[in-house]
Each structure stands twice: as C-alpha cells, then as structure tokens.
Amino acid sequence: MSATFAGRIFSSGRIFSHATIAGRLLLLIALFQSLCAAISDDFPEIYNSERDRNAKPMAAEKAAASLSVPAGFQVSVFASEPMVQNPIAMAFDRRGRIWVAENYTYAERQQRFDLSLRDRVLIFEDSNNDGRADQRTVFTDDVQILTSVEIGHGGVWLMCPPRLLFIPDTDEDGKPDGPAQVALDGFTIGQDSYHNFANGLRWGPDGWLYGRCGHSCPGWIGQPGTPQDQRVPIDGGIWRYHPTRKVVEVLCHGTVNPWGHDWDEFGELFFINTVIGHLWHMMPGAHFKESFGESMNPLVYERMDMIADHFHFDTSLGWSKSRDGKATDHGGG
C-alpha cells in the first residue's frame, strides 16, 4: 500500500506505481523483529522462538540506512521496537493516523497458533510532523489470528480468519464503541499451509472492501447464519465485501499465497503471489494457475498464468529446493 501525506510516501509492501509517486519515501515500520518486552499493561509476555537465541536483529536505523532505493527516494524510520512489534499490516484513517496490526499468535509449524497470546491494533500519530511517531494508542488487544486492518464506515475492519470482524468507532476517538461484530465467516485455515489464510483488507476504487486468500485455505463465506447452499465458495484469489449492502463476491480463484494487491490509475487490480509466479493481473471470473490441485470448477479448460516475464526462483530446481537464498536473491526476492 502507498499513500502520500505532506510530501511523504508510506509503504507497507504493497505494489505502487513509480510514475505516480513524487518526493521522499518514508518507511512506515521497520519490519524487523526483536523479541523485547511489550511497552504496556497486562499484554501476554512475548517469548523468543528463534533457534539462535543469541542472535540480535539489526537496529531499525541501521536497517533503513542499508536499503537501496531509486534516485529521489529516501528511507527513514517512523516507528520501531519497543513502540511497535511484529507488525503485519497497516492502514491510514482520514486524520492521517496510522493503524498497525500486530500479530503474535502465529506460531511454529508444530503449534500453528499460540492462543495463549493475543494480537492487537495500535494507532500511531506524528503530532509535530517530524516524520517520527510520538503518540501510540492501543485500540484493541483482544483479537487472535489477526492478518489485516482497514478503517472506514464508522469503525475498524479486522481480518481474523475464519472471520471478518468490524469494531465500531463512530466518533473516531480511537476507542471501540462496542464489541467486535462478525461481518463474514466461513474462511478456513489450512492444516499444513496455514500461512495462506485470508488477508489484505483494502478499500477499492469502487467502494468495496477487498481481500485476498490462499489456495490452501478454501472456504465457503457469507454472513453468520447463512445456509451452506447460499454461501460463496473461494479457492484462493481475490474477494470483496460491500459494507452497506452486506454482499460478498469472489472475483477470481487460484494462485497459491497472495499477500499484496493494488490498483493502477485505470482501476486495474494487480496482485503479488509469494509462491510460483509472483505478479498477476486480476480479471473478474478468472481461474489462475496453482502449484498443485485442481480448480474448484471442473469445467475450467485452461487456467491463466502470471504476467511477469521471469520467475523469482530457480525453475530447474523447483520452488522448494531453490530456497537456499542464492537463486531467490538473483531472481529479485
């Protein structure tokens, strides 16, 4: 995602067009984890799950300084540990505040999720416009399996598979007006590839709330209580929800593990995929290639491929065997 405020560009890893960007690039969050004590309160203590317990992550300022960016861009730190930890997603409200989703419940493969922990949503403000966060508010710390946050229509939208939640905040004071409401349910979490779950809440240019889902976490989504035969099937891909009509649609199926999307100046949606092909042009009704399995629709003749002109892994070895870092780095990520 990218957005311009006071001549600065904030980025959370989503695709953005260089042709429409001017000025400085301000890195919102240093996405480098360190397991230090949480700032506040009764929040569960975080433990170190790294194999090398003596490893020390790079300091945020040093990490920002080590990044290479095109001419005319600049990277700086907006917030870092212990002010923010384990950030997984973020969004902006109309006041320019930055809302960050912190995820702690995602755990090692053997455990999948540590439900003794909780996830939370933080609000950051830069009151003196110096490019650094100086105010931090905890909006909620009572959610789990949090993958995304978005603001609008009188509250905060949270993707917490298997549910899409809405927490009202009509006066925009940064405090919940009531408990979380379930807008949608029926998303699933795969037993093995449990990182493919629903994520990526973003408002589209058409006013719908868009999201993504991986191939390993198929589901049947709808409002709570919707009968099975009236639910909408999803087998990976891009979906959207209308906040006032309360209608959900799946726009395309396929790929494996989408974790980023954006629109160009013509309203065309593009999304990335962290396995197999990495750049895709979303077309309503499309069935895209997956790395395994069959399409949900047995009548699909041929599934569509990515639009990139190269792969980000060594195709002679295959995706899994090429993950030693060398081929991946050479391919661009």
C-alpha positions as CSV (number, residue, x, y, z in Angstrom):
1,M,0.0,0.0,0.0
2,S,1.2,3.5,-0.6
3,A,-0.2,6.9,0.3
4,T,1.0,10.4,0.3
5,F,0.9,12.7,3.3
6,A,2.8,16.0,3.5
7,G,5.0,15.0,0.6
8,R,6.0,11.7,2.1
9,I,5.2,8.2,0.7
10,F,4.4,5.5,3.2
11,S,4.7,1.9,2.2
12,S,3.7,-1.5,3.7
13,G,5.0,-3.7,1.0
14,R,2.1,-3.3,-1.4
15,I,2.7,-2.6,-5.1
16,F,2.8,1.0,-6.1
17,S,3.4,2.9,-9.4
18,H,6.6,4.9,-9.6
19,A,5.0,7.0,-12.3
20,T,2.5,8.5,-9.8
21,I,4.9,8.9,-6.9
22,A,7.0,12.1,-6.2
23,G,9.1,13.2,-3.2
24,R,10.5,11.1,-0.5
25,L,9.9,7.6,0.5
26,L,9.2,7.3,4.2
27,L,9.4,3.8,5.6
28,L,6.5,3.4,8.0
29,I,7.5,0.5,10.0
30,A,10.9,-1.2,10.4
31,L,9.7,-4.7,9.8
32,F,12.5,-6.3,11.6
33,Q,11.5,-8.4,14.6
34,S,13.1,-8.4,18.0
35,L,11.5,-10.1,21.0
36,C,11.8,-7.4,23.6
37,A,9.3,-6.7,26.3
38,A,6.0,-5.1,25.4
39,I,5.5,-1.5,26.3
40,S,2.4,-1.8,28.4
41,D,0.0,-3.4,30.7
42,D,-1.3,-6.9,31.1
43,F,-0.5,-8.0,27.5
44,P,0.9,-11.5,27.5
45,E,4.7,-11.7,27.7
46,I,6.3,-12.4,24.4
47,Y,8.8,-15.3,24.2
48,N,11.8,-15.8,21.9
49,S,11.1,-18.6,19.4
50,E,14.3,-18.1,17.3
51,R,16.6,-21.1,17.1
52,D,19.6,-18.9,17.7
53,R,18.7,-17.2,21.0
54,N,21.8,-15.1,20.9
55,A,21.1,-13.6,17.5
56,K,20.5,-9.8,17.6
57,P,18.4,-8.2,14.9
58,M,19.7,-5.2,13.1
59,A,18.7,-1.9,14.7
60,A,15.9,-0.1,12.8
61,E,18.0,3.0,11.9
62,K,20.8,0.8,10.5
63,A,18.4,-1.4,8.6
64,A,16.8,1.7,7.0
65,A,20.2,3.0,6.1
66,S,21.1,-0.3,4.4
67,L,18.2,-0.3,2.0
68,S,18.8,0.7,-1.7
69,V,16.1,2.9,-3.3
70,P,15.8,4.7,-6.7
71,A,17.2,8.3,-7.0
72,G,14.9,10.8,-5.4
73,F,13.7,8.5,-2.7
74,Q,14.6,8.3,0.9
75,V,14.1,5.7,3.6
76,S,13.7,6.6,7.3
77,V,12.2,5.0,10.4
78,F,8.8,6.1,11.5
79,A,8.4,3.7,14.5
80,S,10.4,0.7,15.8
81,E,10.7,-1.6,18.8
82,P,9.6,-1.4,21.5
83,M,7.0,1.0,20.3
84,V,5.8,-1.5,17.7
85,Q,6.5,-5.2,17.4
86,N,5.5,-7.9,14.9
87,P,3.7,-5.6,12.5
88,I,1.9,-7.5,9.8
89,A,-0.4,-4.8,8.2
90,M,-1.3,-1.2,8.4
91,A,-3.9,1.4,7.2
92,F,-4.4,5.1,7.3
93,D,-7.6,6.9,8.5
94,R,-8.8,10.3,7.2
95,R,-7.0,12.1,10.0
96,G,-3.6,10.8,8.8
97,R,-3.3,8.4,11.8
98,I,-1.6,5.1,11.1
99,W,-3.2,1.9,12.3
100,V,-1.0,-1.1,12.7
101,A,-1.9,-4.8,13.1
102,E,0.5,-6.7,15.4
103,N,0.4,-10.5,15.2
104,Y,1.8,-12.6,18.0
105,T,-0.5,-15.7,17.7
106,Y,1.1,-17.1,14.5
107,A,3.5,-19.8,15.8
108,E,5.8,-22.5,14.6
109,R,4.6,-25.2,12.3
110,Q,4.1,-27.8,15.1
111,Q,1.9,-25.5,17.1
112,R,0.4,-23.4,14.2
113,F,-1.1,-20.8,16.5
114,D,-0.3,-19.9,20.1
115,L,-3.7,-19.0,21.5
116,S,-2.2,-18.2,24.9
117,L,-1.2,-15.0,23.3
118,R,-3.2,-12.2,21.7
119,D,-2.9,-9.9,18.8
120,R,-3.6,-6.1,18.8
121,V,-4.2,-3.0,16.8
122,L,-2.2,0.2,17.5
123,I,-2.7,3.8,16.4
124,F,0.3,6.0,15.7
125,E,0.4,9.7,15.3
126,D,3.1,12.2,14.4
127,S,1.9,15.3,16.3
128,N,4.8,17.6,15.4
129,N,5.3,16.5,11.7
130,D,8.9,15.5,12.2
131,G,8.4,12.1,10.5
132,R,8.5,10.1,13.7
133,A,5.7,8.6,15.7
134,D,5.3,10.3,19.0
135,Q,1.9,9.1,20.1
136,R,0.8,5.4,20.5
137,T,-2.6,4.2,21.4
138,V,-3.8,0.6,21.8
139,F,-7.2,0.3,20.0
140,T,-7.7,-3.4,20.9
141,D,-5.6,-6.2,22.2
142,D,-8.4,-8.8,22.4
143,V,-8.2,-10.5,19.0
144,Q,-6.4,-13.5,17.6
145,I,-5.1,-14.7,14.2
146,L,-5.1,-11.1,13.0
147,T,-3.9,-10.7,9.5
148,S,-5.1,-7.2,8.4
149,V,-6.7,-3.9,9.4
150,E,-8.7,-1.3,7.5
151,I,-10.6,1.8,8.5
152,G,-13.9,3.1,7.3
153,H,-17.7,3.2,7.5
154,G,-17.7,4.1,11.2
155,G,-15.2,1.7,12.5
156,V,-12.3,-0.7,12.1
157,W,-12.3,-3.8,9.9
158,L,-10.1,-6.7,11.0
159,M,-9.4,-10.0,9.2
160,C,-9.2,-12.7,11.8
161,P,-9.7,-16.0,9.9
162,P,-12.2,-17.6,9.9
163,R,-14.0,-14.3,10.4
164,L,-14.0,-10.7,9.1
165,L,-14.7,-8.5,12.1
166,F,-16.0,-5.0,12.4
167,I,-15.4,-2.9,15.6
168,P,-17.4,0.3,15.7
169,D,-15.7,3.7,16.4
170,T,-18.2,6.2,15.1
171,D,-16.7,9.2,16.9
172,E,-13.1,8.3,15.7
173,D,-11.7,8.7,19.2
174,G,-9.6,5.6,18.9
175,K,-11.7,3.6,21.4
176,P,-14.1,0.8,20.5
177,D,-17.8,1.8,20.8
178,G,-18.7,-1.8,21.5
179,P,-17.6,-5.4,21.0
180,A,-16.5,-6.8,17.7
181,Q,-19.2,-7.7,15.2
182,V,-18.8,-10.6,12.8
183,A,-19.4,-9.4,9.2
184,L,-18.4,-12.6,7.5
185,D,-17.4,-16.1,8.4
186,G,-16.5,-19.3,6.6
187,F,-12.9,-18.6,5.8
188,T,-10.7,-21.5,6.6
189,I,-7.1,-22.1,7.8
190,G,-5.2,-24.9,6.2
191,Q,-3.8,-27.7,8.3
192,D,-0.5,-27.7,6.6
193,S,0.0,-24.4,4.7
194,Y,-1.7,-22.4,7.3
195,H,0.0,-19.2,6.2
196,N,-2.2,-19.0,3.1
197,F,-5.2,-17.7,5.1
198,A,-7.3,-14.6,4.2
199,N,-5.6,-11.3,4.5
200,G,-5.1,-7.9,2.8
201,L,-8.1,-5.7,3.6
202,R,-8.1,-2.6,1.4
203,W,-10.8,-0.3,0.1
204,G,-11.1,-0.5,-3.7
205,P,-11.9,2.5,-6.0
206,D,-15.4,1.1,-6.3
207,G,-16.1,1.4,-2.6
208,W,-15.9,-2.3,-1.8
209,L,-13.7,-3.8,0.8
210,Y,-11.2,-6.1,-0.9
211,G,-9.2,-9.0,0.5
212,R,-7.1,-12.0,-0.6
213,C,-7.0,-15.7,0.2
214,G,-4.6,-18.5,-0.5
215,H,-5.2,-21.8,-2.3
216,S,-4.5,-23.9,0.7
217,C,-7.4,-22.3,2.7
218,P,-10.5,-22.8,0.6
219,G,-13.8,-21.8,2.2
220,W,-17.5,-21.0,1.9
221,I,-18.1,-17.5,3.0
222,G,-21.1,-15.5,4.0
223,Q,-22.8,-13.6,6.8
224,P,-23.1,-15.6,10.0
225,G,-26.0,-18.0,9.8
226,T,-26.0,-18.2,6.0
227,P,-27.0,-21.7,4.8
228,Q,-24.3,-23.7,3.1
229,D,-26.0,-23.7,-0.2
230,Q,-26.2,-19.9,-0.2
231,R,-22.5,-19.3,0.7
232,V,-19.9,-18.2,-1.8
233,P,-17.0,-20.7,-2.5
234,I,-13.5,-19.4,-2.6
235,D,-10.4,-21.4,-3.7
236,G,-7.7,-18.8,-3.3
237,G,-7.7,-15.4,-5.1
238,I,-9.3,-12.1,-4.6
239,W,-12.7,-11.4,-2.9
240,R,-14.6,-8.2,-2.0
241,Y,-17.4,-7.2,0.5
242,H,-19.8,-4.3,0.2
243,P,-20.1,-2.7,3.7
244,T,-23.7,-1.4,3.3
245,R,-25.3,-4.0,1.1
246,K,-23.5,-6.7,3.0
247,V,-22.8,-8.7,-0.1
248,V,-19.7,-10.8,-0.7
249,E,-18.2,-11.7,-4.1
250,V,-15.2,-13.8,-5.2
251,L,-13.7,-12.1,-8.2
252,C,-11.1,-14.7,-9.2
253,H,-9.8,-18.1,-8.0
254,G,-6.3,-19.6,-7.9
255,T,-2.6,-18.8,-7.3
256,V,-1.2,-20.0,-4.0
257,N,-0.3,-17.4,-1.5
258,P,-1.3,-13.8,-2.4
259,W,0.0,-11.2,0.1
260,G,-0.3,-7.9,-1.7
261,H,-2.5,-6.0,-4.2
262,D,-3.1,-2.6,-5.6
263,W,-4.8,-0.7,-8.4
264,D,-3.3,1.3,-11.2
265,E,-4.6,4.7,-12.4
266,F,-7.1,2.9,-14.6
267,G,-8.6,0.9,-11.8
268,E,-7.0,-2.3,-12.9
269,L,-6.1,-4.6,-10.0
270,F,-2.7,-6.3,-9.8
271,F,-1.6,-8.7,-7.0
272,I,1.5,-10.5,-6.0
273,N,2.0,-14.1,-5.0
274,T,4.7,-15.4,-2.8
275,V,4.9,-18.8,-4.4
276,I,5.3,-19.8,-8.1
277,G,4.6,-16.8,-10.4
278,H,4.8,-13.5,-8.5
279,L,2.8,-10.9,-10.4
280,W,-0.8,-11.3,-11.6
281,H,-3.4,-9.1,-13.3
282,M,-6.8,-9.7,-11.7
283,M,-9.6,-10.4,-14.2
284,P,-13.1,-11.0,-12.8
285,G,-14.1,-14.6,-13.3
286,A,-10.5,-15.8,-13.9
287,H,-9.2,-19.1,-12.7
288,F,-5.4,-18.7,-12.2
289,K,-2.7,-21.4,-12.0
290,E,-1.9,-23.0,-8.7
291,S,1.2,-25.1,-7.8
292,F,-0.9,-28.1,-7.0
293,G,-4.5,-29.4,-7.0
294,E,-7.5,-28.8,-9.3
295,S,-9.7,-25.8,-9.9
296,M,-13.0,-25.6,-7.9
297,N,-14.8,-25.6,-11.2
298,P,-14.3,-28.9,-13.1
299,L,-15.3,-27.2,-16.4
300,V,-12.4,-24.8,-16.4
301,Y,-10.5,-25.5,-19.6
302,E,-7.2,-23.8,-19.0
303,R,-6.1,-21.7,-16.1
304,M,-4.4,-18.3,-16.6
305,D,-0.8,-17.6,-15.8
306,M,1.1,-14.7,-14.3
307,I,2.0,-11.6,-16.3
308,A,5.7,-11.3,-15.2
309,D,8.4,-12.1,-17.6
310,H,10.5,-14.1,-15.2
311,F,10.4,-16.2,-12.1
312,H,11.8,-15.4,-8.7
313,F,13.2,-18.8,-8.1
314,D,15.4,-21.4,-10.0
315,T,12.8,-23.3,-12.0
316,S,15.3,-26.1,-12.7
317,L,15.3,-27.0,-9.0
318,G,11.7,-26.2,-8.3
319,W,10.4,-23.7,-5.8
320,S,11.1,-25.7,-2.6
321,K,14.6,-26.8,-3.4
322,S,15.7,-23.4,-4.7
323,R,15.1,-21.7,-1.3
324,D,18.7,-21.5,-0.3
325,G,18.7,-17.8,-0.8
326,K,21.1,-17.6,-3.8
327,A,18.7,-18.2,-6.6
328,T,16.0,-16.3,-4.9
329,D,18.2,-13.2,-4.4
330,H,19.3,-13.3,-8.0
331,G,15.7,-13.5,-9.2
332,G,14.7,-10.4,-7.3
333,G,13.3,-11.6,-4.0
